Structures are given as C-alpha cells and as structure tokens.
C-alpha cells in the first residue's frame, strides 16, 4: 500500500493519462473521415458519441464511488477504458470508432467523478491543491492528447492509430496498478443500486452557487467543443491548411490553457475568479470570431489562449466553491453534476452544428456558434458581478 501523498501524485498522473487518450482522437477524426469516406454529420457524431456516453456515465454512475468506495469504481472504469483503447487500434470503419469513443466516454465519465472526489480527499483538509489539480488534470490531458494525436498523424498518417492507442493501453494498465495499491479515501455506505437510477443531485446548500456558475461553465465548454470537435475541419475547409500538427496544436490550445489557468489562478478569490472567467471567455471567443471571419489562424490561437486561461481560473474556482458546500458522501455526485453540464455543452452543440453545416455551410455555422458563446459568457460575467455585489 502506498502513502496518501504518493497516491495523490499517482491519481493525478492517472487522471491526466485518461484524458490524454480522450484528446488524442481529435486530429485523427479528419484522417478517419478521409480514409473511410463519411460526411461531416458523422464526424461530429463520432466526436459527440464520447461526450454523450460520458454524460450517461455521470448520470448513472457519477455517485457510485460515494457508495462502493473510490478504488473499486476507478479499477473497473480503467479496465473498460483499456478495452476502448484496443478497439481504436486498427479500427476498420467509422462504426468501430463510434463504439470505441462510446466505451471511452462511459469509462471516463465514471472515473472522473471518482478521481475528483479522491483527489480532494487525499489532499490536506481545506487545501486548494486537490480541487485545483482535479480541475486542471483533465483539461491538461485533453490538450496534450490532441497535440500528441496531431504529431502522430504527421509522423504516421493513416497508420497513426496503432502506435498511439497501443501506448495509451499501456498507460491504462499502469493507472490500474496505481489504483490497486493506493489507499481507499472514503467509507462504503448503502444505496449503490439506487444510485444507478439516472439523476443529477446537487446538495441544497450548493444549489445557488451551482446555478450561478452555469452560464460561464456552459459558454466555456461550448468553446471547447469548437476546438476539440471542429478545429481540424475549420483549418482544412475554411483556411485551406492541411497539417496534422497544426490540427493537433490548434485543438490543444483550449485545453492546455485551461489547465494552466486553473493552476496559475488557483489562489484568486472564488467570485473574482468567476468574473475573470466570464470576461475572459467573452473577449477570447470574440477574437476567435474575428479570426475565423478574417481567415487568420494566429488570431484564433490568441483568442483560444485568452479564453482558455480565463476559463481555467473559473473552472478551478467552481470546484473550490463547491467543496465546502458538498458533504463527503455527496461530493462525487456534486462534482459529477458539474461535468454533466460541461459535457452537455460539449456534445449537444457539436451534433446540432454537424446537421446545420450540411444545410448552411461551415463558415456561417461556426460564426453563429461562436457569437452565441460570446453572448452567453457575457451573461455569465453579469451574473457573477451581481452575486459578488450581493455577498459584500
């Protein structure tokens, strides 16, 4: 059995590894589209299948570790994640990709709630480290995964999936080993079967805070869906650039800067950090609108950096604000509710956009989508400013 400090480090790295494998398929989607010849609507479905299965996992199993313990849930989820990696290796068609992404989403959704609660519990009481790492690790993994996927495409082209997902399978196995020798962080309580009934539970004391942060949370994850879902398509079809590396780099910008912002701004007061999030997402996505309109990729990158850093400040603050409001045996469920809202924002707009692209074209849909995000983020800033004024 390893110490709690070593387990904290091991769980942090394992959570990054889970999301590395989740971000890697982003630049590969357009490669698979060219290889298997499926339309944009199926491409967005392949992206969104992960988000929707993640969402189902949170609704059904998000609070499971509150009853069974963190370790059993983590071990089972990582095993399913390893199976999904093997399905990616040499997938013969888009149907396999959708199945693999769906299994990956199920495993990631359940394990994220368990890991987030475990990291908070492994940290010192009242410490900001657990919530900050829990917020930063997933988005950091998504960003690096997208970048690694882009580099793999640049190096191996259509054969990139074999070495890439074989390596991620090894990481899943290592994460299983860490979870097996780590200490349990909570006690078991009855009600595991009842907890499988799909629901989202936020404790009453946490509800005003939770609903107040939704506009910023949803706006930022919608921006994330632009980067993680459609940025390779934007680069190829609107900007006319064909580069696996640029696809992966652009897709990684949002997630990497969110991770940096979560850590760098982890000491800001919660309400101030949330106002920074609303304002920064408004400005950053506004720059993305301008960049797409002008066909200027560097402007899109700058917008992604501004938006990502600002949301990183807000995302970490959301977990810090919820932690003292959620009792121990409702903590995983509460954190799961955050990710339910986030992944609805990540998946639903991508599917809608995929259908609209067929009718209206890519450029009008992207401009309309990003303009709506700017409006929603501005609303989030106003809401946080008013709540901060009320608390004074």
Phi and psi in degrees as a GROMACS rama.xvg file:
@    title "Ramachandran Plot"
@    xaxis  label "Phi"
@    yaxis  label "Psi"
@TYPE xy
-86.5414  163.034  UNK-2
-71.5626  164.874  UNK-3
-64.3074  -35.9415  UNK-4
-66.5737  -44.8434  UNK-5
-65.0902  -39.044  UNK-6
-62.5862  -38.1354  UNK-7
-60.3088  -46.3338  UNK-8
-64.1708  -44.2371  UNK-9
-63.768  -41.6173  UNK-10
-67.8113  -37.2977  UNK-11
-61.832  -47.3452  UNK-12
-67.4058  -35.8824  UNK-13
-65.8146  -39.6036  UNK-14
-64.6876  -39.0279  UNK-15
-60.9026  -43.6979  UNK-16
-62.6384  -40.4185  UNK-17
-58.5875  -42.1361  UNK-18
-83.1109  -20.7411  UNK-19
-56.6692  -47.5407  UNK-20
-69.8246  -24.4215  UNK-21
-77.3929  -32.7603  UNK-22
-82.5606  -25.6338  UNK-23
-60.8813  -35.0705  UNK-24
-67.2527  -15.7666  UNK-25
-54.8877  -55.7926  UNK-26
-71.6348  -16.379  UNK-27
-79.7339  -18.7772  UNK-28
-60.1518  -43.0749  UNK-29
-71.2137  -28.4392  UNK-30
-67.2079  -46.2336  UNK-31
-63.5778  -36.2733  UNK-32
-61.5965  -43.7328  UNK-33
-68.4529  -36.5437  UNK-34
-71.2453  -42.3934  UNK-35
-102.415  -10.0518  UNK-36
69.1838  42.9247  UNK-37
-102.816  156.804  UNK-38
-77.6342  173.266  UNK-39
-59.7432  -34.3354  UNK-40
-62.6158  -37.5282  UNK-41
-74.2453  -30.8542  UNK-42
-62.4229  -46.9169  UNK-43
-67.2746  -30.4811  UNK-44
-66.4115  -41.5957  UNK-45
-62.005  -36.8592  UNK-46
-70.1664  -47.9745  UNK-47
-73.3888  -21.6729  UNK-48
-59.0156  -34.5988  UNK-49
-65.5028  -47.9136  UNK-50
-62.8886  -41.7521  UNK-51
-72.2772  -38.5083  UNK-52
-70.1969  -34.5837  UNK-53
-57.6864  -45.0937  UNK-54
-62.7744  -46.0682  UNK-55
-59.7188  -41.5477  UNK-56
-61.0007  -41.0796  UNK-57
-66.0953  -42.3548  UNK-58
-65.2596  -37.6904  UNK-59
-90.5003  -43.8947  UNK-60
-119.076  10.0669  UNK-61
-62.2324  -32.9543  UNK-62
-101.295  7.07934  UNK-63
-60.6245  -38.5589  UNK-64
-70.9936  -16.2778  UNK-65
-66.8107  -21.7446  UNK-66
-106.95  -43.5339  UNK-67
-90.7693  -13.1634  UNK-68
100.899  156.065  UNK-69
-70.076  -44.3746  UNK-70
-61.4939  -50.4822  UNK-71
-59.6731  -38.5788  UNK-72
-68.9379  -41.2267  UNK-73
-63.4925  -45.0616  UNK-74
-62.5793  -44.7871  UNK-75
-65.4049  -41.4146  UNK-76
-65.8516  -42.1096  UNK-77
-65.2609  -33.3755  UNK-78
-63.968  -44.5073  UNK-79
-63.3108  -39.6824  UNK-80
-60.2489  -39.5223  UNK-81
-64.828  -38.5431  UNK-82
-62.0711  -41.568  UNK-83
-63.1086  -34.288  UNK-84
-62.9002  -41.2073  UNK-85
-65.8405  -32.84  UNK-86
-67.2371  -32.1737  UNK-87
-66.989  -31.3123  UNK-88
-65.8907  112.34  UNK-89
66.3369  33.001  UNK-90
-54.9988  128.518  UNK-91
-84.0474  -6.58293  UNK-92
-171.34  172.918  UNK-93
-65.0233  -26.1816  UNK-94
-64.4942  -39.6639  UNK-95
-64.9209  -38.972  UNK-96
-63.4267  -43.6749  UNK-97
-63.5821  -42.2432  UNK-98
-63.3603  -45.0908  UNK-99
-62.9032  -43.6962  UNK-100
-65.0072  -35.5448  UNK-101
-66.619  -47.0229  UNK-102
-61.5465  -40.2657  UNK-103
-61.5979  -42.6464  UNK-104
-63.9393  -41.4753  UNK-105
-60.2085  -48.0324  UNK-106
-64.621  -43.6814  UNK-107
-67.9353  -38.3786  UNK-108
-61.8413  -46.7053  UNK-109
-68.24  -44.2943  UNK-110
-71.4058  -28.0803  UNK-111
-64.7463  -45.4772  UNK-112
-61.7426  -41.2156  UNK-113
-68.6456  -44.7736  UNK-114
-63.001  -42.9367  UNK-115
-59.9921  -46.9191  UNK-116
-63.5782  -41.7906  UNK-117
-64.0493  -40.1601  UNK-118
-65.7594  -39.5425  UNK-119
-62.8973  -40.4094  UNK-120
-75.9906  -28.4759  UNK-121
-76.7391  -23.7611  UNK-122
-74.8045  168.678  UNK-123
-68.4893  144.26  UNK-124
-55.7723  129.441  UNK-125
81.607  -4.06654  UNK-126
-73.8117  146.775  UNK-127
-85.1439  -11.5551  UNK-128
-61.55  -47.4627  UNK-129
-59.1059  -53.4136  UNK-130
-61.1923  -37.1937  UNK-131
-66.8026  -46.4713  UNK-132
-64.7937  -39.4635  UNK-133
-62.1806  -32.7786  UNK-134
-80.5183  -37.1335  UNK-135
-81.0991  -37.7325  UNK-136
-59.3149  -46.9644  UNK-137
-62.2393  -46.4958  UNK-138
-71.7043  -31.9844  UNK-139
-63.6073  -44.0889  UNK-140
-62.5735  -42.2566  UNK-141
-58.2615  -44.9836  UNK-142
-65.7255  -48.9462  UNK-143
-65.774  -37.2428  UNK-144
-61.466  -43.6272  UNK-145
-62.586  -40.1653  UNK-146
-65.839  -44.7664  UNK-147
-62.8873  -40.053  UNK-148
-62.0283  -40.7929  UNK-149
-63.8203  -41.5641  UNK-150
-64.6507  -39.9411  UNK-151
-62.213  -40.6556  UNK-152
-63.3838  -40.6273  UNK-153
-63.1042  -37.5785  UNK-154
-81.726  -42.1009  UNK-155
-119.899  -4.47024  UNK-156
60.5081  -131.684  UNK-157
-67.6986  -13.8044  UNK-158
-93.0281  7.4848  UNK-159
-64.5113  -27.3063  UNK-160
-65.0028  -31.4785  UNK-161
-66.7178  -59.9234  UNK-162
-65.5107  -33.4305  UNK-163
-65.386  -52.238  UNK-164
-81.4521  -19.0678  UNK-165
-65.8391  -41.7781  UNK-166
-64.633  -39.5402  UNK-167
-68.6044  -30.1941  UNK-168
-61.4353  -42.0965  UNK-169
-61.6538  -42.0025  UNK-170
-62.7461  -38.5604  UNK-171
-62.7186  -41.3364  UNK-172
-63.6885  -41.8584  UNK-173
-63.5999  -39.4749  UNK-174
-64.4398  -35.7703  UNK-175
-63.0291  -41.7977  UNK-176
-61.5105  -45.3381  UNK-177
-59.8837  -45.3154  UNK-178
-64.625  -35.616  UNK-179
-64.9602  -36.3796  UNK-180
-99.3668  3.24172  UNK-181
-84.7555  155.336  UNK-182
-76.1186  153.245  UNK-183
-75.1799  144.001  UNK-184
-110.095  -3.45799  UNK-185
-146.052  165.783  UNK-186
-97.7491  154.692  UNK-187
-77.4765  143.943  UNK-188
-133.917  153.049  UNK-189
-64.0795  163.34  UNK-190
108.332  14.7174  UNK-191
-62.2337  -45.3945  UNK-192
-65.603  -41.9484  UNK-193
-63.7212  -30.3286  UNK-194
-70.0429  -16.1145  UNK-195
-77.6854  -11.4084  UNK-196
-67.5113  122.523  UNK-197
-55.7682  124.294  UNK-198
-164.731  161.943  UNK-199
-121.484  119.994  UNK-200
-117.719  123.847  UNK-201
-121.185  122.608  UNK-202
-55.4777  146.536  UNK-203
-52.8918  -44.2115  UNK-204
-62.1562  -24.9092  UNK-205
-90.442  -10.0965  UNK-206
-64.6676  -46.1463  UNK-207
-57.2145  -42.4854  UNK-208
-65.3257  -45.9287  UNK-209
-59.7008  -49.759  UNK-210
-68.6736  -28.3051  UNK-211
-68.5715  -29.6314  UNK-212
-90.0143  -6.65025  UNK-213
-57.0622  -44.6427  UNK-214
-57.9427  -42.9554  UNK-215
-68.0084  -43.7074  UNK-216
-59.5447  -48.793  UNK-217
-67.0818  -43.2326  UNK-218
-60.0845  -44.1541  UNK-219
-68.9705  -39.9809  UNK-220
-73.0335  -27.8865  UNK-221
-63.6068  -40.0277  UNK-222
-63.1426  -37.1975  UNK-223
-62.3612  -34.6935  UNK-224
-68.4647  -28.9419  UNK-225
-63.6477  -45.9879  UNK-226
-72.9117  -46.0387  UNK-227
-83.2193  -21.0729  UNK-228
-102.612  -42.6172  UNK-229
-122.126  -3.83002  UNK-230
-59.4374  -40.0028  UNK-231
-61.2978  -38.3632  UNK-232
-66.2372  -41.4209  UNK-233
-59.496  -45.5244  UNK-234
-63.9374  -41.7539  UNK-235
-77.4294  -46.7093  UNK-236
-89.1888  -32.7971  UNK-237
-93.3154  -45.518  UNK-238
-91.6471  -12.9566  UNK-239
69.9785  28.1282  UNK-240
-110.478  129.022  UNK-241
-115.841  101.672  UNK-242
-155.319  118.371  UNK-243
-61.0666  -37.9544  UNK-244
-64.9773  -47.1129  UNK-245
-64.3604  -35.408  UNK-246
-59.7602  -50.0847  UNK-247
-66.8566  -40.6092  UNK-248
-63.1693  -46.3105  UNK-249
-64.4504  -42.5955  UNK-250
-63.7792  -28.6265  UNK-251
-81.4095  -19.4619  UNK-252
-57.3736  -49.6547  UNK-253
-57.4681  -53.0033  UNK-254
-66.9836  -42.2662  UNK-255
-63.9522  -42.9906  UNK-256
-73.5353  -28.7506  UNK-257
-63.0362  -42.8407  UNK-258
-62.8255  -44.6827  UNK-259
-62.8266  -43.8679  UNK-260
-63.4431  -37.2777  UNK-261
-60.1664  -40.5349  UNK-262
-80.3724  -48.1899  UNK-263
-63.8382  -34.163  UNK-264
-107.735  22.7452  UNK-265
-68.7201  -14.3668  UNK-266
-99.1524  -1.01337  UNK-267
-67.2807  147.533  UNK-268
-58.6035  144.905  UNK-269
-55.5623  -51.9107  UNK-270
-65.1201  -38.1349  UNK-271
-65.7654  -41.7346  UNK-272
-62.5028  -36.5106  UNK-273
-68.8851  -35.2743  UNK-274
-68.5655  -38.6646  UNK-275
-59.7413  -40.7201  UNK-276
-61.416  -48.2141  UNK-277
-61.9347  -45.7203  UNK-278
-67.5591  -43.1481  UNK-279
-68.9395  -38.4687  UNK-280
-65.206  -38.7488  UNK-281
-59.3502  -49.7945  UNK-282
-68.9856  -45.3441  UNK-283
-63.4755  -46.7379  UNK-284
-69.748  -30.5987  UNK-285
-58.6979  -40.1218  UNK-286
-66.8402  -34.5639  UNK-287
-63.8979  -41.6066  UNK-288
-57.0062  -46.8019  UNK-289
-63.079  -43.5817  UNK-290
-62.3124  -42.8532  UNK-291
-66.7272  -41.8728  UNK-292
-61.9456  -40.5737  UNK-293
-88.5589  -1.26311  UNK-294
58.3168  40.0743  UNK-295
-114.443  98.0817  UNK-296
-60.7225  -40.2728  UNK-297
-58.9624  -35.357  UNK-298
-66.3562  -38.3137  UNK-299
-61.1413  -42.7361  UNK-300
-61.5105  -45.8641  UNK-301
-60.4536  -44.8008  UNK-302
-59.8098  -40.7139  UNK-303
-63.6706  -38.3127  UNK-304
-65.8699  -47.7974  UNK-305
-61.3401  -49.4031  UNK-306
-62.143  -43.4741  UNK-307
-67.0322  -44.5165  UNK-308
-61.3952  -43.5253  UNK-309
-64.8  -44.3667  UNK-310
-69.4223  -31.5975  UNK-311
-57.5868  -42.4121  UNK-312
-59.8877  -43.2114  UNK-313
-72.9622  -39.317  UNK-314
-64.8051  -44.4198  UNK-315
-61.8994  -38.4331  UNK-316
-65.8076  -32.2221  UNK-317
-61.4981  -45.7102  UNK-318
-69.8619  -37.6596  UNK-319
-65.3948  -36.3757  UNK-320
-72.3825  -32.5557  UNK-321
-81.5999  -29.52  UNK-322
-53.3118  -51.7484  UNK-323
-72.5648  -12.7229  UNK-324
-92.1271  -9.55974  UNK-325
-113.063  119.53  UNK-326
-61.0517  158.251  UNK-327
-53.676  -46.0585  UNK-328
-86.1767  12.2119  UNK-329
-125.207  7.72624  UNK-330
-71.3881  -47.1123  UNK-331
-62.0747  -40.2216  UNK-332
-64.1882  -38.7214  UNK-333
-66.5857  -46.2673  UNK-334
-65.2994  -33.4659  UNK-335
-62.4497  -36.3607  UNK-336
-61.8571  -35.5973  UNK-337
-61.2823  -45.3544  UNK-338
-73.9381  -26.1969  UNK-339
-61.035  -49.8352  UNK-340
-61.9247  -41.669  UNK-341
-63.4783  -45.2609  UNK-342
-80.5055  -21.8296  UNK-343
-62.3507  -43.7025  UNK-344
-67.5086  -29.1518  UNK-345
-77.5661  -38.0617  UNK-346
-95.6573  -45.3035  UNK-347
-60.2112  -49.2407  UNK-348
-60.8526  -33.001  UNK-349
-65.0251  -41.6855  UNK-350
-66.9011  -45.1507  UNK-351
-60.0048  -44.5739  UNK-352
-61.3088  -39.9589  UNK-353
-60.406  -37.7508  UNK-354
-72.4497  -40.0553  UNK-355
-68.9642  -31.7434  UNK-356
-59.4674  -39.1884  UNK-357
-61.0727  -31.6859  UNK-358
-93.6525  -41.5363  UNK-359
-106.373  -19.7187  UNK-360
99.5295  157.915  UNK-361
-67.8684  -48.0001  UNK-362
-61.8268  -49.994  UNK-363
-59.7631  -37.808  UNK-364
-66.5367  -45.5268  UNK-365
-62.9269  -43.3314  UNK-366
-65.0804  -41.5213  UNK-367
-65.9406  -42.0164  UNK-368
-60.2695  -52.3401  UNK-369
-68.1048  -33.1194  UNK-370
-65.2821  -38.3721  UNK-371
-64.378  -38.6325  UNK-372
-61.7399  -41.7774  UNK-373
-57.9217  -46.3361  UNK-374
-62.1037  -44.9808  UNK-375
-65.5443  -40.3769  UNK-376
-65.1902  -37.0172  UNK-377
-64.0675  -39.5159  UNK-378
-61.4044  -41.7312  UNK-379
-60.8474  -40.5884  UNK-380
-62.5585  -44.1898  UNK-381
-63.0211  -43.9853  UNK-382
-60.5794  -46.0208  UNK-383
-66.7069  -36.5224  UNK-384
-63.3537  -41.9808  UNK-385
-68.1684  -41.814  UNK-386
-66.3566  -36.8889  UNK-387
-64.3877  -39.728  UNK-388
-66.4652  -35.7504  UNK-389
-67.4864  -33.4581  UNK-390
-80.425  -11.4469  UNK-391
